[in-house]
Amino acid sequence: MNSSELLLERVEELTWALVDDHIDEAEIAQLETLLLENESARKTYVECMQMHADLHFMFNQKAGATVRSGSSRLPAAVVNALPMASAAMPIPGAHS
């Protein structure tokens, strides 16, 4: 595995930890740095979040549940650096 693949694997790992609320402050800082510095990392993050949203919607629809909004522990600096973040995929709890 090359360094680019390792970086994207780490972004996925940290993103899923964020989604599952199993991430600490040091890992949030690491994710923020990776996202701010690497366009491929941002794309991977958005893809993971889109998959999470799609699965959440699909399973809540099947169960007849309502989708409720949560809060994001992701720093606003990361949210603001993401392409499309404000228009296509707002992140709850993020401030500009």
N, C-alpha and C positions, 0 to 999 in steps of 0.2 A: 504494500500500500504506500503510495507516495504522500508527500506532506500535504498536498491539496486535499486529497481524499481523507486524510486523518483530521484535517481542520474541519471539513464538512461533517464528518462523523461526530466530532466533538460538539459542533453546533446543534446537530440533531439530538444528541444526548442531553445537552443543557436545555434545549427547547422543550423536550418531553418532561424533563425534571421541573421546569417552570409550569407547564400545563398541569402536572400532577401535584404541584405545590410541595415538591421535595427538593427544593433548591435553597442554598444558603446565600448569604450576602456576597461571599467571595466568588461563588459561581455566577451570580447575577453580574458582578463586575467583569468577570471573564467573558460572559456572553455579550455584554455591552461592548467591550473592546473588540471582540471578533466581528460583531455586526457593524460597528463604526468603521472598521478598517478594511472590510472585504465584501465586495459586491456579491460574490457567490455565496458567502455566508448569509447575507440578507435574503437572497433568493431562497436558500434552503430553509431559513426561518419562516418565511412567508408560506412556503409549500407545506411545512409541518403544521403551521397554524391553520391553514386552509383545510388540511386533512382533518385536524381536530374539530374544526367547526362543522365540516361536512358530516363526520361521524356523529357528533353531538346532535345535530339537526336530524339526521336519519333515525337514530335510535330513540330520540325523544318523540318524533312523529309516530313511530311504530308503537310506542308505549302510551301515546296520548298525553304525554306530559307537556308542560309548558317550558320553554327555554327561559332560563333566568340568567341575568347578567351577573358576572363575578367581578372581582377586582384584579388588576394586573400588578404584579410586583416589578414589572420591567420598567426601568428608568425612562423618563420622558425623552432623554437624549437619544436613546435607541429608537424609540417610536418615531421621533422626528426625522431620523436618518433613513428610515425605511421608505423605499419608493412605494407609492400608492397607499401608505398607511392611513393617512387621514381621509382619503376619498373612498377607497375600495374596501378597507378592512379596519375600521376603527377599533382601538384596543381600550376596553373599559379601564378606567382608573388612571389613564395616561393624561398628563397635562402638557400643554404646549409651552 
